Amino acid sequence: MLYYLFFYALRPYLSPLNVFRYITVRTAVASVTAFLLSLLMGPWVIEKLRELQVKQYIREEGPKAHQKKAGTPTMGGVLIVAAIVIPTLLWADLRSPYVLLAIGATVAFGAIGFVDDYNKVVRRRNLGLSPSKKFLFQVLTCVAVGVALLVLQSHGAYSTQLSVPFLKRLHPNLVIDSLLIRNFVWPLAFVPFVLFLVFVIVGSSNAVNLTDGLDGLAIGCVLVSSTALTVLTYVSSNARMAEYLEIQKIPAAGELVIFCGSLVGASLGFLWYNAHPAEMFMGDVGSLALGGAIGVVAVIIKQEILLLFIGGVFVLEALSVIIQVGSFKLTGKRVFRMAPLHHHFELMGWSESKIIVRFWIVALVFALFSLTTLKLR
């Protein structure tokens, strides 16, 4: 919108506006726009949430120290989603299908979280959508993303091959190419690709959701991960850099860098109000949207496997829940004092602030390691 105004309408008359042709400039402007939008709109959103009595309900089996947080406004994720989408619409070239896909997926996952949060508020309990319904809606969103990517692949704008860290020459294809399947049951050829998308995107969305249990923990880790994704997206879209680093070139994903920049700015702005002690929580509308956005970007730039390191803290949190549940069902014993992992450290006596900062440090180490793999291949 503003991109079209400045670059196409006004540039012939004001030559300095030519600077908006550069993705790096528009990414920086989008980041600042997202940050200011979330920062300036924060107090208004908090006040509205209080007026509507949209407040957090704390689960009784959780750490007792969390009971004092009951009543804190939640569903602040609507601010995050708005602060991501609006700057992207303003500064990105909306002819890019990747930008539209990322926006659509973020809004869809945010909508799932919104319904979940709304049910919690109405019931006045920490119970929203049933896990099966939430998972079903997430899977349907992933299937829609998969279909869109396969359409792009048919036009030569996307590849279903994987990039494997440390192994430059290994590019397994997730679409089965066999004569039997091609001639008789061709839809089966795409099943592995769609299942992989579900694993990556739904896993990412739920992992961020599980991490959102302490003030500023999830949004701080998202800030780190989205910064790393911004760098990776820019490198993937730059033909020279991609060729030098021997990663898959995705020139059409250049405008997606602006979406990633908006994600960074929105996360930073929301952290201002979500830092301990939090003035508002993001709720599922925020955590599911953020996780979904990270997953979709990783899929588009072909860094699905590297996402394990980019979002290392989210992976550890999700694994802690899987291990805890699996151990209890199989042996009747718990591995951790409480899952997700951050609650384990709470019950060990660590202060909330110490857990948050140390998890941020771990997230930063993971993100830096993911960037080093670009050359260590």
Order of alpha helices (4+ residues) and beta strands (2+ residues): alpha-alpha-alpha-alpha-alpha-alpha-alpha-alpha-alpha-alpha-alpha-alpha-alpha-alpha-alpha
